Amino acid sequence: MRSKICALIVVIISILFFSTQPAAAQSYPTRPLEIVSPYTPGSSFDIVARVIAETGSKYFGQPMVVVNKPGAGGSLAAGDVISSRPDGYKVLESAQVFFATTIKTQKVPFDADDVVPLANFVEMRLGMAVKGDSPYKTFDDLINYAKKNPGQLKWSHTGRGITLHMSAMLIFKRAGVTTIDVPYKGTPEALAALLGGHVDAGSLVLGAVSDQVKAGKVRFLMFYTDKRFKDYPNVPTALELGYPDAVLPTYIGLYVHKNTPENIKKKLADVCKKIYDDPEFKKGIERLGEEPKFGGPEFIKAAIKKQEEIGIPILKEIGLYVGK
Amino acid sequence: MDTIHSLMYGFSIGLQPENLLFCFIGVLIGTLVGVLPGIGPIGAISLLLPVTFRMSPLSAIIMLAGIYYGAMYGGSTTSILVRIPGEAASVVTCLDGYQMAKKGRAGAALGIAAFGSFIAGTLGLVGLMLFAEPLARFALKFGPPEYFAVLFLGLTLVTFLSGGSVIKAIMMGAFGFILSCVGLDSIQASPRMTFNVLYLWDGIDLVSLAVGLFGISEVLINIEGSAKPELLEMKMKLGSFFPTLADWIKAKGAILRGSVLGFFLGVLPGGGGVVASFLSYGIEKRLSKEPEQFGKGAIEGVAGPESANNAATAGAFVPLLTLGIPANAVMALLYGALVLHGIRPGPFLIPQHPDLFWGVISSMYIGNVMLLVLNLPLIPMWVQILKIPYRIFFPLILLFCLMGSYSVNNRTFDMFLMTLFGIIGYLFRKFEYESAPLLLAFVLGPMVEANLRQSLLISKGSFLIFFTRPIAAVTLTLALILLATSFVPYLKGKNR
């Protein structure tokens, strides 16, 4: 037993030691890579990072390790990568939403431009849902109820200032109804509130509740997208329902320190494409219930810009904007 | 009948050599993780998650679950021996467990913790097996007002957590509340008391706070006291390693109550082991005929909380396996692990993967037996550790504490925080302010606040919402009565 403890100590110390060893500059990569993930283990972000890491290890010839630095809506993870050596061994997992809007609700000691996008991997599917046995069959039913009962409609989301909140806020605003939004800590709590009938609707991540949808316990009334999803052909999009500016997708991608040498950036970008094309990666993402979606740096930059245009006015309106 | 049949089927899976092996590895790692302060089950499971990719989903979950409930067994060890909680749910065990150890009864404390955990774990499993689905539906009935009422009831126990002055306990509770407000608030996401330090955005970590207040302060006290604290001169008698009959008589009620309480709190999202152990302690002290013995080595104060946190682990599986709602961070990790293996916890899990559901349940029975067999022979060895000279022992303890607080979020800042709280905790003890009420309020604070604000959002600011809903109304009334009675000694003029 004592020797087991000793063994564990040795392992831990060597992990700590190893992670601070300086990089050998020759043929990159010569040691394991880290993906710094901005949310807790077990979250959708974490699982996506682990699927990427699992496939990535094959193409890098070095293990990819997921390190969780949850906190401050992703700023602690971003800050960690930005303050580390730009040698390509630390890659940031983040969403375009973070750079476009989240960061503008905080006073952080770095710039969004301090990291550059490598590639996008996943589009999270978000939408407005009700309980399976709810009397509201369509989104219009929900709006009609809200119109007849001003300020009575209660809906759950997972934090003010994030996409799930902003899209729904915008839709209700455009529909001209006043509602009560009830923030919860995470999807599990927001889902429980919906299933327990404590709220009338929920602005939710499909991937996290898709089983409830299949079991008929949760029904989506719309997705905040411009195109219908193949596996949910009957659920209309925000665009179809007449809320084009509520189309606020969340893209999960990888980013790297802006001062990373060009040849390393190129290698990283190449491997990202290989990871995405690997059937194993797609299978992993589909299991998770999310949508694989590839895009290069330009795609991500455009997405950030679009999100800024729509998101910042909303942030200002709800009083969360601190600028940068 | 059906259940027994299914359970037999489960055992046919759980007893396969491969699954037995992973179960054993899981509970062994869990025990170690519990023993080492700071390195909690969350850290260990996330480190080991990649390893499980190569296993079958069932073996993976058996092993990861083993780490979780194993840690609940091991967590008591350092709480009792050195007053450092091995994981957050063992914080209260420090109160009486360490006092028992000081009186030379470390073996009895460790023993009752292990047996209590075993009984509670087994009872919790019976609950999980028999009532999983109805309980999950019941838990959904708890909306923000009901949660608030239950949490408020929990908070009133602050006054029972202290051996000394009620006023001081309430002050410490208030301080805990304030500390819990640091970071982004859960409703507006606006920063509070972050002093422009990015690391404070997410608030103060429970491990840094608890290990600092309890563990580091104890090391400081011991260094100050003398190089040879009395504890280490204690003669260890072989016969005293296990609880006596008298201990059992005292502890049996606490174990049973702790099991039931822990299980139900485990089922509720956000509850889990930490809250359950605190509440169990408060209840035992309230029910005890000699509440003045609490904090001085009352065995009920070890038996109750340790049982409660183990039963809570079984309870936490209920919403995960039946609704797909993880009740706490460890369950979220297991959820992630299952998803990575292509299995989605939720309404389809039991019909589609009966092998997994019953296999995991049977493995938890097996794992609990393994833990008992593993832990009892270790007790004499743990007690021997106390004979290590303190000048060698305390740097090691500090090292473990630092590593532990670092490993929670992989950040250096937590080590500074822990050190700071160690010094604060030392001062608290010098001035006879107790840290337990602070920690309870710290744990409950964010949940109390979020549920209060959610309730008031729903009711548009009307406090009537708490009295128009039956569960909330009864619970809150009970809490207010309890709170009032704790001031009775003051009114009588007895300064207690």
Boltz contact constraints between the chains, C-beta under 6 A:
constraints:
  - contact:
      token1: [A, 41]
      token2: [B, 46]
      max_distance: 6.0
  - contact:
      token1: [A, 41]
      token2: [B, 333]
      max_distance: 6.0
  - contact:
      token1: [A, 42]
      token2: [B, 332]
      max_distance: 6.0
  - contact:
      token1: [A, 42]
      token2: [B, 333]
      max_distance: 6.0
  - contact:
      token1: [A, 42]
      token2: [B, 335]
      max_distance: 6.0
  - contact:
      token1: [A, 42]
      token2: [B, 336]
      max_distance: 6.0
  - contact:
      token1: [A, 47]
      token2: [B, 336]
      max_distance: 6.0
  - contact:
      token1: [A, 47]
      token2: [B, 339]
      max_distance: 6.0
  - contact:
      token1: [A, 67]
      token2: [B, 410]
      max_distance: 6.0
  - contact:
      token1: [A, 71]
      token2: [B, 201]
      max_distance: 6.0
  - contact:
      token1: [A, 71]
      token2: [B, 202]
      max_distance: 6.0
  - contact:
      token1: [A, 72]
      token2: [B, 201]
      max_distance: 6.0
  - contact:
      token1: [A, 72]
      token2: [B, 202]
      max_distance: 6.0
  - contact:
      token1: [A, 79]
      token2: [B, 198]
      max_distance: 6.0
  - contact:
      token1: [A, 154]
      token2: [B, 458]
      max_distance: 6.0
  - contact:
      token1: [A, 159]
      token2: [B, 189]
      max_distance: 6.0
  - contact:
      token1: [A, 160]
      token2: [B, 189]
      max_distance: 6.0
  - contact:
      token1: [A, 161]
      token2: [B, 189]
      max_distance: 6.0
  - contact:
      token1: [A, 180]
      token2: [B, 457]
      max_distance: 6.0
  - contact:
      token1: [A, 182]
      token2: [B, 454]
      max_distance: 6.0
  - contact:
      token1: [A, 182]
      token2: [B, 457]
      max_distance: 6.0
  - contact:
      token1: [A, 183]
      token2: [B, 187]
      max_distance: 6.0
  - contact:
      token1: [A, 188]
      token2: [B, 325]
      max_distance: 6.0
  - contact:
      token1: [A, 188]
      token2: [B, 326]
      max_distance: 6.0
  - contact:
      token1: [A, 189]
      token2: [B, 269]
      max_distance: 6.0
  - contact:
      token1: [A, 192]
      token2: [B, 269]
      max_distance: 6.0
  - contact:
      token1: [A, 192]
      token2: [B, 325]
      max_distance: 6.0
  - contact:
      token1: [A, 195]
      token2: [B, 140]
      max_distance: 6.0
  - contact:
      token1: [A, 196]
      token2: [B, 140]
      max_distance: 6.0
  - contact:
      token1: [A, 198]
      token2: [B, 143]
      max_distance: 6.0
  - contact:
      token1: [A, 211]
      token2: [B, 324]
      max_distance: 6.0
  - contact:
      token1: [A, 211]
      token2: [B, 344]
      max_distance: 6.0
  - contact:
      token1: [A, 211]
      token2: [B, 346]
      max_distance: 6.0
  - contact:
      token1: [A, 211]
      token2: [B, 348]
      max_distance: 6.0
  - contact:
      token1: [A, 215]
      token2: [B, 347]
      max_distance: 6.0
  - contact:
      token1: [A, 287]
      token2: [B, 342]
      max_distance: 6.0
  - contact:
      token1: [A, 288]
      token2: [B, 339]
      max_distance: 6.0
